[in-house]
């Protein structure tokens, strides 16, 4: 994970997490992280994101599909990975775009770009596979840093100061463990993510689910 201001650390909680959130509006980007099962340490990778924008902008979700036997006409393969798109919780083929003038979903090679012209929010998702596990490498872009809003989340606050990029959910800064500066510190980053950014109630989640999954299916904030 690299925050808006350049702080780097590891996130290996398996759950639905708050990556970007405004304290002054309904704007929020949530990510879904799951384990790489074909690895002894079961590291986490991103397998889905959902964007809840302000106003009448559509809610857009791009995630990995599991059951290709159901509604597979809406699931398309990219880089060997089954990709699904939901717009306001309605499934669409990702190559068909959002179907809305308020937001665009474009596919180029193995990259999916989601853009909201009115707000300047852009999310770029590169489709990858590692150890036979499909996942996304995601870049979050706030074109003007939303200066009138207080932004919090796993990717920090876009204010040019990396030292305040660890925080509680209300934006209160938390001291950054010195071990992070040496590129390590899995335990403190795990605890930080679990204690501050896990979505632990279904009512807080913006994700849509396939018929054989649910919030509880992905909720492993303690990685039990």
C-alpha positions in Angstrom: 0.0 0.0 0.0 1.2 3.5 -0.9 -0.7 6.4 0.5 -1.5 9.6 -1.4 1.5 11.2 0.2 3.9 8.3 -0.3 3.9 6.3 3.0 4.3 2.6 2.2 3.1 -0.3 4.3 1.6 -3.8 4.0 -2.1 -4.6 4.4 -2.8 -8.3 4.9 -6.3 -8.3 6.5 -8.8 -10.4 4.6 -12.1 -8.4 4.5 -13.9 -5.4 3.1 -12.0 -2.3 3.9 -12.3 1.5 3.7 -9.6 2.7 1.3 -10.9 6.3 0.8 -13.6 8.1 2.7 -14.9 11.7 3.1 -15.9 12.9 6.5 -18.0 15.6 4.9 -20.0 13.7 2.2 -21.1 10.2 1.2 -18.0 9.8 -1.0 -16.3 6.5 -0.2 -14.2 3.8 -1.9 -14.2 0.4 -0.4 -12.0 -2.5 -1.3 -12.3 -6.2 -0.9 -9.1 -8.1 0.0 -8.7 -11.9 0.1 -6.0 -14.4 0.8 -3.6 -15.9 -1.8 -4.3 -19.5 -0.9 -1.4 -20.9 -2.9 1.1 -19.3 -0.5 2.0 -20.4 3.0 1.6 -16.9 4.5 -1.8 -16.3 2.8 -1.0 -12.7 1.9 -3.9 -10.4 1.0 -4.6 -9.1 -2.5 -7.4 -6.8 -3.7 -10.2 -8.7 -5.5 -12.8 -5.9 -5.8 -13.6 -2.2 -5.3 -16.8 -0.2 -5.1 -17.1 3.5 -5.5 -19.9 5.4 -3.8 -19.9 9.0 -5.2 -21.9 12.0 -4.2 -25.2 13.2 -5.6 -26.8 11.1 -8.4 -23.6 9.6 -9.6 -23.9 5.8 -10.0 -22.3 3.4 -7.6 -19.8 1.4 -9.5 -18.2 -1.9 -8.5 -15.6 -4.0 -10.3 -14.8 -7.4 -8.7 -13.7 -10.9 -9.5 -16.5 -13.4 -10.3 -16.6 -16.8 -8.7 -19.6 -18.7 -10.2 -19.5 -18.5 -14.0 -22.5 -20.8 -14.3 -24.9 -18.0 -13.2 -25.4 -14.9 -15.3 -22.0 -15.6 -17.0 -23.2 -13.4 -19.9 -22.2 -10.5 -17.6 -18.8 -11.9 -16.7 -15.9 -11.3 -19.1 -12.3 -12.7 -19.0 -9.3 -10.4 -18.8 -5.8 -11.7 -18.4 -7.3 -15.1 -17.6 -9.4 -13.6 -14.8 -13.3 -13.5 -14.6 -14.3 -9.8 -14.2 -17.7 -8.6 -13.2 -19.2 -5.0 -13.2 -22.1 -3.8 -11.1 -23.7 -0.4 -11.7 -26.0 0.5 -8.8 -26.0 -3.2 -7.9 -27.1 -4.2 -11.4 -24.7 -6.5 -13.3 -23.4 -5.4 -16.7 -20.6 -6.7 -19.0 -17.5 -4.6 -18.2 -16.8 -4.0 -21.9 -20.3 -2.4 -22.2 -19.3 0.4 -19.9 -21.4 2.0 -17.1 -24.4 2.9 -19.3 -24.4 6.3 -17.5 -23.4 9.7 -18.6 -22.3 10.4 -15.0 -19.4 7.9 -15.0 -17.4 5.9 -17.5 -15.9 2.4 -17.3 -13.3 1.8 -20.0 -11.3 -1.3 -20.8 -7.9 -1.2 -22.5 -5.7 -4.3 -22.6 -5.7 -5.5 -19.0 -6.6 -2.2 -17.4 -10.0 -1.0 -16.3 -10.5 2.8 -15.8 -13.4 4.2 -13.9 -13.9 7.9 -14.1 -16.5 10.5 -12.7 -16.2 13.6 -14.8 -18.1 15.9 -12.4 -16.0 15.1 -9.3 -12.7 14.2 -10.9 -12.4 10.8 -9.2 -10.5 8.2 -11.2 -9.8 4.6 -10.3 -7.4 2.5 -12.4 -7.5 -1.3 -12.0 -4.8 -3.5 -13.5 -5.9 -7.1 -13.8 -3.1 -9.4 -12.6 -2.5 -13.0 -11.5 0.1 -14.2 -9.0 0.5 -17.8 -7.8 -2.6 -18.7 -9.7 -4.6 -16.0 -7.8 -6.4 -13.3 -9.8 -6.3 -9.8 -8.3 -6.2 -6.1 -9.0 -3.4 -3.5 -8.7 -5.4 -0.3 -8.0 -4.5 3.4 -8.3 -6.8 5.9 -6.7 -6.8 9.4 -8.2 -8.5 12.5 -6.8 -7.8 15.1 -9.5 -8.1 18.1 -7.2 -7.6 16.3 -3.8 -11.2 17.4 -2.9 -9.9 20.4 -0.9 -13.3 21.1 0.7 -13.5 17.6 2.2 -11.6 15.8 4.9 -10.4 12.6 3.3 -9.4 9.6 5.4 -8.8 5.9 4.8 -6.1 3.3 4.2 -4.5 5.5 1.5 -4.3 8.5 3.9 -5.2 12.2 3.4 -4.0 13.9 0.2 -2.5 16.9 2.0 1.2 16.6 1.1 2.1 15.3 4.6 2.9 11.6 4.9 3.3 11.7 8.7 -0.4 12.0 9.3 -1.4 9.2 6.9 -2.0 6.8 9.8 -5.2 7.8 11.5 -8.3 6.7 13.3 -11.6 6.6 11.3 -12.4 10.1 12.5 -9.1 11.4 11.1 -7.2 11.6 14.4 -3.5 10.9 13.6 -1.9 7.8 15.1 1.9 7.6 15.6 3.5 5.6 12.8 5.6 2.7 14.1 9.3 3.2 13.3 9.6 -0.3 11.9 7.5 0.8 8.9 10.4 2.9 7.7 12.4 -0.3 7.3 9.8 -1.9 5.0 8.6 -4.4 7.6 6.2 -4.4 10.5 3.4 -6.8 9.4 1.9 -7.0 12.9 1.4 -3.3 13.5 0.0 -2.7 10.0 -2.4 -5.7 10.4 -3.6 -4.3 13.8 -3.9 -0.8 12.4 -6.0 -2.0 9.4 -8.2 -4.3 11.5 -8.9 -1.8 14.2 -9.6 1.2 12.0 -10.6 0.3 8.5 -12.4 -3.0 8.6 -16.1 -2.8 7.6 -17.5 -4.9 10.4 -21.2 -4.4 9.8 -23.1 -5.4 6.6 -25.1 -2.1 6.7 -21.8 -0.2 6.1 -20.9 -2.2 3.0 -21.6 -0.9 -0.5 -20.8 -4.1 -2.3 -23.2 -6.2 -4.3 -22.8 -10.0 -4.0 -23.1 -13.0 -6.2 -25.9 -15.4 -5.3 -23.6 -17.8 -3.4 -21.7 -15.1 -1.4 -22.6 -12.5 1.2 -21.0 -10.0 3.5 -20.2 -12.7 6.0 -18.5 -14.7 3.3 -15.8 -12.0 2.9 -15.7 -10.8 6.5 -12.5 -12.2 8.1 -11.2 -9.1 9.8 -9.5 -11.3 12.4 -8.4 -13.7 9.6 -9.8 -16.6 11.7 
